[in-house]
Amino acid sequence: MAKKKLVISTGAGMSAESGINTFRDAGGLWENYRVEDVASADGFRRNPALIHEFYNARRRELLKARPNAGHLGLVKLEKDFDVYVITQNVDNLHEKAGSSNVLHLHGELMKVRALDNETKVWELKPDMIETTLETVIDGHRVRPHIVFFQEAVPNIEPAIELVKQADVFVVIGTSLNVYPAAGLLHYVRPGVPVYYIDPNPASVPGGVTVLPMKASEGVEELARILAKA
């Protein structure tokens, strides 16, 4: 018997328990930097060195981070479900935990790509980000493999297709106010169960089961619910 397709959309709250700083929360990264300077296409054109420095600092933080129980819990669900993770996060903690199918909406922190050829993408090794800003690789000037503000989200269409196929849809650790990711909820087929895990949940449409918990606790509760379904 084919496994049911479990599609999970994750945001910053998924990685918060791993010590990854969020941008929007009190004390988050936006309080120390102007978004226009470090996360926009215009900002990169104005001052690429600042953006390389900013993202290398984020990479050094990520090297110290470990997947939390929420990440590991999603991997365990692969035993009984065909699990696909759509994440707004640019960290690689889902992959470190062992998730088999991860789609990054906003890019990947540990990668850079060539400015003159977007198909040329490199994964940065730890020693590369400790010793240099790595603005040039193999003769190519590079930029973070991140979707900046003012840029399209190229993986939104594949994400929509996954959501349309979901037998169960789950949202974890996102405000549901960040578009286009928040709009994925609208593509769930009628009758498909939807769960929303967040300690401070936003308002949601009727029919959504809200679990007002942090990711690790919420994923554990989700597993119990799905086991009974």
C-alpha atoms as an extended CHARMM CRD file, in Angstrom:
* protein
*
       229  EXT
         1         1  MET       CA              0.0000000000        0.0000000000        0.0000000000  PROA      1               0.0000000000
         2         2  ALA       CA              1.4060000000        3.3950000000       -1.0220000000  PROA      2               0.0000000000
         3         3  LYS       CA              2.3090000000        5.7680000000        1.7790000000  PROA      3               0.0000000000
         4         4  LYS       CA              0.2520000000        8.9320000000        2.1750000000  PROA      4               0.0000000000
         5         5  LYS       CA              2.0110000000       12.1030000000        1.0290000000  PROA      5               0.0000000000
         6         6  LEU       CA              2.7680000000       14.3190000000        4.0290000000  PROA      6               0.0000000000
         7         7  VAL       CA              3.8000000000       17.8350000000        2.9470000000  PROA      7               0.0000000000
         8         8  ILE       CA              5.2590000000       20.1180000000        5.6040000000  PROA      8               0.0000000000
         9         9  SER       CA              5.9060000000       23.8540000000        5.2920000000  PROA      9               0.0000000000
        10        10  THR       CA              8.4680000000       25.1340000000        7.8090000000  PROA      10              0.0000000000
        11        11  GLY       CA              9.5690000000       28.6150000000        8.8400000000  PROA      11              0.0000000000
        12        12  ALA       CA             11.9140000000       30.2820000000       11.3080000000  PROA      12              0.0000000000
        13        13  GLY       CA             10.2440000000       28.6930000000       14.3490000000  PROA      13              0.0000000000
        14        14  MET       CA             11.3890000000       25.2930000000       13.1020000000  PROA      14              0.0000000000
        15        15  SER       CA             15.0340000000       26.2150000000       13.7190000000  PROA      15              0.0000000000
        16        16  ALA       CA             14.6220000000       28.5430000000       16.7100000000  PROA      16              0.0000000000
        17        17  GLU       CA             15.2520000000       25.7180000000       19.1950000000  PROA      17              0.0000000000
        18        18  SER       CA             18.5620000000       25.0470000000       17.4330000000  PROA      18              0.0000000000
        19        19  GLY       CA             19.7180000000       28.5570000000       18.3120000000  PROA      19              0.0000000000
        20        20  ILE       CA             19.2730000000       30.0540000000       14.8520000000  PROA      20              0.0000000000
        21        21  ASN       CA             18.4680000000       33.7540000000       15.1820000000  PROA      21              0.0000000000
        22        22  THR       CA             15.2320000000       34.7960000000       13.5290000000  PROA      22              0.0000000000
        23        23  PHE       CA             14.8660000000       38.0820000000       11.7140000000  PROA      23              0.0000000000
        24        24  ARG       CA             11.4550000000       39.2310000000       12.9100000000  PROA      24              0.0000000000
        25        25  ASP       CA             11.3390000000       38.3670000000       16.6040000000  PROA      25              0.0000000000
        26        26  ALA       CA             12.3670000000       40.7570000000       19.3570000000  PROA      26              0.0000000000
        27        27  GLY       CA             16.1430000000       40.7330000000       19.4650000000  PROA      27              0.0000000000
        28        28  GLY       CA             16.2160000000       39.2710000000       15.9560000000  PROA      28              0.0000000000
        29        29  LEU       CA             18.5540000000       40.1920000000       13.1630000000  PROA      29              0.0000000000
        30        30  TRP       CA             16.4510000000       43.0230000000       11.7810000000  PROA      30              0.0000000000
        31        31  GLU       CA             17.1560000000       45.0180000000       14.9480000000  PROA      31              0.0000000000
        32        32  ASN       CA             20.8550000000       45.0960000000       14.1030000000  PROA      32              0.0000000000
        33        33  TYR       CA             20.7040000000       45.5460000000       10.3320000000  PROA      33              0.0000000000
        34        34  ARG       CA             18.5380000000       47.3720000000        7.8490000000  PROA      34              0.0000000000
        35        35  VAL       CA             16.8300000000       44.8210000000        5.6180000000  PROA      35              0.0000000000
        36        36  GLU       CA             17.5020000000       47.1090000000        2.6550000000  PROA      36              0.0000000000
        37        37  ASP       CA             21.2430000000       46.7960000000        3.2850000000  PROA      37              0.0000000000
        38        38  VAL       CA             21.7100000000       43.0580000000        3.8150000000  PROA      38              0.0000000000
        39        39  ALA       CA             18.7760000000       41.2410000000        2.2430000000  PROA      39              0.0000000000
        40        40  SER       CA             17.7570000000       43.1290000000       -0.8810000000  PROA      40              0.0000000000
        41        41  ALA       CA             18.8870000000       43.0890000000       -4.4940000000  PROA      41              0.0000000000
        42        42  ASP       CA             19.5290000000       46.8330000000       -4.3150000000  PROA      42              0.0000000000
        43        43  GLY       CA             21.6210000000       46.3350000000       -1.1900000000  PROA      43              0.0000000000
        44        44  PHE       CA             23.8250000000       43.8080000000       -2.9710000000  PROA      44              0.0000000000
        45        45  ARG       CA             24.3480000000       46.1620000000       -5.8740000000  PROA      45              0.0000000000
        46        46  ARG       CA             25.2690000000       48.9890000000       -3.4850000000  PROA      46              0.0000000000
        47        47  ASN       CA             27.5860000000       47.0940000000       -1.1630000000  PROA      47              0.0000000000
        48        48  PRO       CA             28.2780000000       43.4290000000       -1.9920000000  PROA      48              0.0000000000
        49        49  ALA       CA             31.0990000000       43.2610000000        0.5790000000  PROA      49              0.0000000000
        50        50  LEU       CA             28.6750000000       44.0490000000        3.4180000000  PROA      50              0.0000000000
        51        51  ILE       CA             26.2980000000       41.3070000000        2.2860000000  PROA      51              0.0000000000
        52        52  HSD       CA             29.1030000000       38.7410000000        1.9550000000  PROA      52              0.0000000000
        53        53  GLU       CA             30.2760000000       39.6780000000        5.4580000000  PROA      53              0.0000000000
        54        54  PHE       CA             26.7210000000       39.4460000000        6.8460000000  PROA      54              0.0000000000
        55        55  TYR       CA             26.0250000000       36.0060000000        5.3650000000  PROA      55              0.0000000000
        56        56  ASN       CA             29.4150000000       34.6270000000        6.3660000000  PROA      56              0.0000000000
        57        57  ALA       CA             28.5670000000       35.5800000000        9.9440000000  PROA      57              0.0000000000
        58        58  ARG       CA             25.2630000000       33.6710000000        9.5670000000  PROA      58              0.0000000000
        59        59  ARG       CA             27.1980000000       30.6980000000        8.1510000000  PROA      59              0.0000000000
        60        60  ARG       CA             29.5590000000       30.6470000000       11.1120000000  PROA      60              0.0000000000
        61        61  GLU       CA             26.5270000000       30.5250000000       13.4190000000  PROA      61              0.0000000000
        62        62  LEU       CA             25.0520000000       27.6910000000       11.3740000000  PROA      62              0.0000000000
        63        63  LEU       CA             28.2160000000       25.5960000000       11.6350000000  PROA      63              0.0000000000
        64        64  LYS       CA             27.6570000000       25.4610000000       15.4120000000  PROA      64              0.0000000000
        65        65  ALA       CA             23.9410000000       24.6290000000       15.1780000000  PROA      65              0.0000000000
        66        66  ARG       CA             22.4880000000       21.1390000000       15.4030000000  PROA      66              0.0000000000
        67        67  PRO       CA             19.0680000000       19.8150000000       14.3520000000  PROA      67              0.0000000000
        68        68  ASN       CA             16.5640000000       19.8710000000       17.1930000000  PROA      68              0.0000000000
        69        69  ALA       CA             13.9870000000       17.2530000000       18.1580000000  PROA      69              0.0000000000
        70        70  GLY       CA             11.5080000000       18.7940000000       15.7310000000  PROA      70              0.0000000000
        71        71  HSD       CA             13.8000000000       18.2570000000       12.7510000000  PROA      71              0.0000000000
        72        72  LEU       CA             14.5450000000       14.7030000000       13.8870000000  PROA      72              0.0000000000
        73        73  GLY       CA             10.8520000000       14.0110000000       14.4620000000  PROA      73              0.0000000000
        74        74  LEU       CA             10.0410000000       14.8580000000       10.8460000000  PROA      74              0.0000000000
        75        75  VAL       CA             12.6320000000       12.3320000000        9.7140000000  PROA      75              0.0000000000
        76        76  LYS       CA             10.9720000000        9.6340000000       11.8400000000  PROA      76              0.0000000000
        77        77  LEU       CA              7.6780000000       10.3070000000       10.0570000000  PROA      77              0.0000000000
        78        78  GLU       CA              9.2770000000        9.0670000000        6.8190000000  PROA      78              0.0000000000
        79        79  LYS       CA              8.8180000000        5.5300000000        8.1420000000  PROA      79              0.0000000000
        80        80  ASP       CA              5.0530000000        5.7720000000        7.6810000000  PROA      80              0.0000000000
        81        81  PHE       CA              4.6140000000        8.6730000000        5.2310000000  PROA      81              0.0000000000
        82        82  ASP       CA              6.0260000000        9.9770000000        1.9750000000  PROA      82              0.0000000000
        83        83  VAL       CA              7.3740000000       13.1840000000        3.5200000000  PROA      83              0.0000000000
        84        84  TYR       CA              8.2350000000       16.3730000000        1.6460000000  PROA      84              0.0000000000
        85        85  VAL       CA              9.5430000000       19.4540000000        3.4500000000  PROA      85              0.0000000000
        86        86  ILE       CA              9.0700000000       22.9100000000        1.9390000000  PROA      86              0.0000000000
        87        87  THR       CA             11.1250000000       25.3480000000        3.9910000000  PROA      87              0.0000000000
        88        88  GLN       CA             11.4580000000       29.1040000000        4.1060000000  PROA      88              0.0000000000
        89        89  ASN       CA             14.6440000000       28.5900000000        6.1020000000  PROA      89              0.0000000000
        90        90  VAL       CA             18.0120000000       28.9760000000        4.4220000000  PROA      90              0.0000000000
        91        91  ASP       CA             19.7900000000       26.7550000000        6.9640000000  PROA      91              0.0000000000
        92        92  ASN       CA             20.6000000000       23.1130000000        6.2360000000  PROA      92              0.0000000000
        93        93  LEU       CA             19.2460000000       21.6180000000        9.4720000000  PROA      93              0.0000000000
        94        94  HSD       CA             16.5640000000       19.5310000000        7.7530000000  PROA      94              0.0000000000
        95        95  GLU       CA             19.2920000000       17.9320000000        5.6450000000  PROA      95              0.0000000000
        96        96  LYS       CA             21.5780000000       17.4820000000        8.6530000000  PROA      96              0.0000000000
        97        97  ALA       CA             18.7400000000       15.7210000000       10.4720000000  PROA      97              0.0000000000
        98        98  GLY       CA             18.3290000000       13.3310000000        7.5510000000  PROA      98              0.0000000000
        99        99  SER       CA             15.1870000000       14.5140000000        5.7420000000  PROA      99              0.0000000000
       100       100  SER       CA             15.0820000000       12.9370000000        2.2850000000  PROA      100             0.0000000000
       101       101  ASN       CA             13.0840000000       15.5530000000        0.3550000000  PROA      101             0.0000000000
       102       102  VAL       CA             13.7090000000       19.2290000000        1.1190000000  PROA      102             0.0000000000
       103       103  LEU       CA             12.7010000000       22.1440000000       -1.1080000000  PROA      103             0.0000000000
       104       104  HSD       CA             14.1910000000       25.5370000000       -0.1500000000  PROA      104             0.0000000000
       105       105  LEU       CA             11.9700000000       28.4750000000       -1.0620000000  PROA      105             0.0000000000
       106       106  HSD       CA             14.3790000000       31.2370000000       -0.0680000000  PROA      106             0.0000000000
       107       107  GLY       CA             17.7000000000       29.6770000000       -1.0420000000  PROA      107             0.0000000000
       108       108  GLU       CA             20.4890000000       27.9740000000        0.8670000000  PROA      108             0.0000000000
       109       109  LEU       CA             22.9150000000       29.7100000000        3.1820000000  PROA      109             0.0000000000
       110       110  MET       CA             25.8390000000       27.3610000000        2.6150000000  PROA      110             0.0000000000
       111       111  LYS       CA             25.8030000000       27.9090000000       -1.1530000000  PROA      111             0.0000000000
       112       112  VAL       CA             26.8580000000       30.7070000000       -3.4940000000  PROA      112             0.0000000000
       113       113  ARG       CA             26.2700000000       31.1090000000       -7.2090000000  PROA      113             0.0000000000
       114       114  ALA       CA             27.9840000000       32.8800000000      -10.0850000000  PROA      114             0.0000000000
       115       115  LEU       CA             26.7300000000       36.3350000000      -11.0000000000  PROA      115             0.0000000000
       116       116  ASP       CA             27.2850000000       35.6660000000      -14.7040000000  PROA      116             0.0000000000
       117       117  ASN       CA             25.7690000000       32.1590000000      -14.7650000000  PROA      117             0.0000000000
       118       118  GLU       CA             23.0380000000       31.2220000000      -12.2600000000  PROA      118             0.0000000000
       119       119  THR       CA             23.4630000000       27.5190000000      -13.0320000000  PROA      119             0.0000000000
       120       120  LYS       CA             26.9410000000       27.5540000000      -11.4540000000  PROA      120             0.0000000000
       121       121  VAL       CA             26.3760000000       26.9050000000       -7.7340000000  PROA      121             0.0000000000
       122       122  TRP       CA             29.0090000000       25.9960000000       -5.1540000000  PROA      122             0.0000000000
       123       123  GLU       CA             28.5670000000       24.5660000000       -1.6600000000  PROA      123             0.0000000000
       124       124  LEU       CA             30.8840000000       26.3350000000        0.7620000000  PROA      124             0.0000000000
       125       125  LYS       CA             33.1660000000       24.2930000000        2.9840000000  PROA      125             0.0000000000
       126       126  PRO       CA             33.7190000000       25.4440000000        6.5720000000  PROA      126             0.0000000000
       127       127  ASP       CA             37.3230000000       26.5230000000        5.9410000000  PROA      127             0.0000000000
       128       128  MET       CA             36.1960000000       28.7140000000        3.0440000000  PROA      128             0.0000000000
       129       129  ILE       CA             33.9700000000       30.8920000000        5.2130000000  PROA      129             0.0000000000
       130       130  GLU       CA             36.4800000000       31.1000000000        8.0580000000  PROA      130             0.0000000000
       131       131  THR       CA             39.3090000000       32.4740000000        5.9300000000  PROA      131             0.0000000000
       132       132  THR       CA             37.7980000000       34.6470000000        3.2060000000  PROA      132             0.0000000000
       133       133  LEU       CA             34.6220000000       36.3350000000        2.0270000000  PROA      133             0.0000000000
       134       134  GLU       CA             34.8000000000       34.1030000000       -1.0950000000  PROA      134             0.0000000000
       135       135  THR       CA             33.6390000000       36.7620000000       -3.5270000000  PROA      135             0.0000000000
       136       136  VAL       CA             35.3260000000       34.9800000000       -6.4620000000  PROA      136             0.0000000000
       137       137  ILE       CA             35.3380000000       31.2140000000       -7.1490000000  PROA      137             0.0000000000
       138       138  ASP       CA             36.8840000000       29.6090000000      -10.2440000000  PROA      138             0.0000000000
       139       139  GLY       CA             37.1230000000       33.0290000000      -11.8370000000  PROA      139             0.0000000000
       140       140  HSD       CA             33.4490000000       33.8720000000      -11.2490000000  PROA      140             0.0000000000
       141       141  ARG       CA             32.2240000000       36.6670000000       -8.9990000000  PROA      141             0.0000000000
       142       142  VAL       CA             29.5990000000       35.1310000000       -6.7190000000  PROA      142             0.0000000000
       143       143  ARG       CA             26.6080000000       36.0940000000       -4.5890000000  PROA      143             0.0000000000
       144       144  PRO       CA             24.7860000000       34.2520000000       -1.7980000000  PROA      144             0.0000000000
       145       145  HSD       CA             22.4550000000       31.5520000000       -3.1460000000  PROA      145             0.0000000000
       146       146  ILE       CA             19.6450000000       33.3810000000       -1.3660000000  PROA      146             0.0000000000
       147       147  VAL       CA             16.4170000000       34.9160000000       -2.6370000000  PROA      147             0.0000000000
       148       148  PHE       CA             16.7400000000       38.5970000000       -1.8050000000  PROA      148             0.0000000000
       149       149  PHE       CA             13.8310000000       40.9340000000       -1.3150000000  PROA      149             0.0000000000
       150       150  GLN       CA             12.8570000000       42.3930000000       -4.7100000000  PROA      150             0.0000000000
       151       151  GLU       CA             13.5150000000       39.0050000000       -6.3550000000  PROA      151             0.0000000000
       152       152  ALA       CA             11.1290000000       36.2720000000       -7.4770000000  PROA      152             0.0000000000
       153       153  VAL       CA             10.8790000000       32.9830000000       -5.5650000000  PROA      153             0.0000000000
       154       154  PRO       CA             11.7400000000       30.4210000000       -8.2620000000  PROA      154             0.0000000000
       155       155  ASN       CA             10.7480000000       27.3580000000       -6.2070000000  PROA      155             0.0000000000
       156       156  ILE       CA              7.2290000000       28.5380000000       -5.4140000000  PROA      156             0.0000000000
       157       157  GLU       CA              5.7270000000       26.6850000000       -8.3870000000  PROA      157             0.0000000000
       158       158  PRO       CA              7.2570000000       23.2980000000       -7.4220000000  PROA      158             0.0000000000
       159       159  ALA       CA              6.0660000000       23.9700000000       -3.8550000000  PROA      159             0.0000000000
       160       160  ILE       CA              2.5130000000       24.6150000000       -5.0500000000  PROA      160             0.0000000000
       161       161  GLU       CA              2.5340000000       21.3440000000       -6.9810000000  PROA      161             0.0000000000
       162       162  LEU       CA              3.6180000000       19.4330000000       -3.8770000000  PROA      162             0.0000000000
       163       163  VAL       CA              0.8720000000       21.0120000000       -1.7790000000  PROA      163             0.0000000000
       164       164  LYS       CA             -1.7500000000       20.1220000000       -4.3840000000  PROA      164             0.0000000000
       165       165  GLN       CA             -0.7000000000       16.4640000000       -4.0480000000  PROA      165             0.0000000000
       166       166  ALA       CA             -0.6760000000       16.3950000000       -0.2330000000  PROA      166             0.0000000000
       167       167  ASP       CA             -2.7690000000       13.8700000000        1.6710000000  PROA      167             0.0000000000
       168       168  VAL       CA             -1.8370000000       15.7030000000        4.8930000000  PROA      168             0.0000000000
       169       169  PHE       CA             -0.5130000000       19.2800000000        5.0810000000  PROA      169             0.0000000000
       170       170  VAL       CA              1.3940000000       20.7310000000        8.0350000000  PROA      170             0.0000000000
       171       171  VAL       CA              2.6810000000       24.2340000000        8.7470000000  PROA      171             0.0000000000
       172       172  ILE       CA              5.3930000000       24.6230000000       11.4020000000  PROA      172             0.0000000000
       173       173  GLY       CA              6.9020000000       27.7430000000       12.8950000000  PROA      173             0.0000000000
       174       174  THR       CA              5.8270000000       30.4490000000       10.4980000000  PROA      174             0.0000000000
       175       175  SER       CA              3.6160000000       33.4680000000       10.9820000000  PROA      175             0.0000000000
       176       176  LEU       CA              1.4760000000       32.7000000000        7.9190000000  PROA      176             0.0000000000
       177       177  ASN       CA              2.0440000000       36.3460000000        7.0340000000  PROA      177             0.0000000000
       178       178  VAL       CA              5.1550000000       35.7960000000        4.9010000000  PROA      178             0.0000000000
       179       179  TYR       CA              4.2470000000       35.5360000000        1.2410000000  PROA      179             0.0000000000
       180       180  PRO       CA              4.3790000000       33.7530000000       -1.0910000000  PROA      180             0.0000000000
       181       181  ALA       CA              4.9040000000       30.8370000000        1.3360000000  PROA      181             0.0000000000
       182       182  ALA       CA              1.7960000000       31.7240000000        3.3730000000  PROA      182             0.0000000000
       183       183  GLY       CA             -0.3000000000       31.3300000000        0.2450000000  PROA      183             0.0000000000
       184       184  LEU       CA              0.5080000000       27.6110000000       -0.0040000000  PROA      184             0.0000000000
       185       185  LEU       CA             -2.3880000000       26.9140000000        2.3550000000  PROA      185             0.0000000000
       186       186  HSD       CA             -4.7870000000       27.9280000000       -0.4220000000  PROA      186             0.0000000000
       187       187  TYR       CA             -3.6440000000       25.0570000000       -2.6480000000  PROA      187             0.0000000000
       188       188  VAL       CA             -4.5480000000       22.2520000000       -0.2340000000  PROA      188             0.0000000000
       189       189  ARG       CA             -7.2810000000       20.0440000000       -1.7090000000  PROA      189             0.0000000000
       190       190  PRO       CA            -10.6860000000       20.1420000000        0.0280000000  PROA      190             0.0000000000
       191       191  GLY       CA            -10.9570000000       17.5330000000        2.7600000000  PROA      191             0.0000000000
       192       192  VAL       CA             -7.2050000000       17.1880000000        3.3060000000  PROA      192             0.0000000000
       193       193  PRO       CA             -6.3360000000       17.5120000000        7.0300000000  PROA      193             0.0000000000
       194       194  VAL       CA             -4.2300000000       20.5660000000        7.8880000000  PROA      194             0.0000000000
       195       195  TYR       CA             -2.1950000000       21.0590000000       11.0830000000  PROA      195             0.0000000000
       196       196  TYR       CA             -0.5040000000       24.2490000000       12.2620000000  PROA      196             0.0000000000
       197       197  ILE       CA              2.2690000000       24.1250000000       14.8750000000  PROA      197             0.0000000000
       198       198  ASP       CA              3.4080000000       27.4100000000       16.4220000000  PROA      198             0.0000000000
       199       199  PRO       CA              3.6780000000       28.6590000000       20.0290000000  PROA      199             0.0000000000
       200       200  ASN       CA              2.1230000000       31.9750000000       18.9520000000  PROA      200             0.0000000000
       201       201  PRO       CA             -0.1940000000       30.9200000000       16.1260000000  PROA      201             0.0000000000
       202       202  ALA       CA             -1.6850000000       33.3980000000       13.6960000000  PROA      202             0.0000000000
       203       203  SER       CA             -5.3820000000       33.2790000000       12.9050000000  PROA      203             0.0000000000
       204       204  VAL       CA             -6.1860000000       30.4550000000       10.4990000000  PROA      204             0.0000000000
       205       205  PRO       CA             -9.1480000000       29.3470000000        8.3930000000  PROA      205             0.0000000000
       206       206  GLY       CA            -11.7200000000       26.9970000000        9.8890000000  PROA      206             0.0000000000
       207       207  GLY       CA            -10.8550000000       23.3280000000        9.7260000000  PROA      207             0.0000000000
       208       208  VAL       CA             -7.1710000000       23.8030000000       10.5730000000  PROA      208             0.0000000000
       209       209  THR       CA             -6.0120000000       21.9420000000       13.6960000000  PROA      209             0.0000000000
       210       210  VAL       CA             -3.8180000000       24.3200000000       15.7040000000  PROA      210             0.0000000000
       211       211  LEU       CA             -1.1300000000       22.9510000000       18.0120000000  PROA      211             0.0000000000
       212       212  PRO       CA              0.1390000000       25.9720000000       19.9980000000  PROA      212             0.0000000000
       213       213  MET       CA              3.5650000000       24.5220000000       20.7600000000  PROA      213             0.0000000000
       214       214  LYS       CA              7.2140000000       24.8930000000       19.8520000000  PROA      214             0.0000000000
       215       215  ALA       CA              8.3770000000       22.7760000000       16.9300000000  PROA      215             0.0000000000
       216       216  SER       CA              9.8920000000       19.8990000000       18.9170000000  PROA      216             0.0000000000
       217       217  GLU       CA              6.8440000000       19.4140000000       21.1350000000  PROA      217             0.0000000000
       218       218  GLY       CA              4.4370000000       20.0180000000       18.2650000000  PROA      218             0.0000000000
       219       219  VAL       CA              6.0320000000       17.4610000000       15.9530000000  PROA      219             0.0000000000
       220       220  GLU       CA              5.8640000000       14.8760000000       18.7430000000  PROA      220             0.0000000000
       221       221  GLU       CA              2.1600000000       15.6220000000       19.2170000000  PROA      221             0.0000000000
       222       222  LEU       CA              1.5960000000       15.5400000000       15.4610000000  PROA      222             0.0000000000
       223       223  ALA       CA              3.1460000000       12.0810000000       15.2780000000  PROA      223             0.0000000000
       224       224  ARG       CA              0.7660000000       10.8550000000       17.9660000000  PROA      224             0.0000000000
       225       225  ILE       CA             -2.2460000000       12.3000000000       16.1410000000  PROA      225             0.0000000000
       226       226  LEU       CA             -1.2300000000       10.8530000000       12.7860000000  PROA      226             0.0000000000
       227       227  ALA       CA             -0.5950000000        7.4420000000       14.3160000000  PROA      227             0.0000000000
       228       228  LYS       CA             -4.2330000000        7.3330000000       15.4630000000  PROA      228             0.0000000000
       229       229  ALA       CA             -5.6930000000        8.6130000000       12.1870000000  PROA      229             0.0000000000
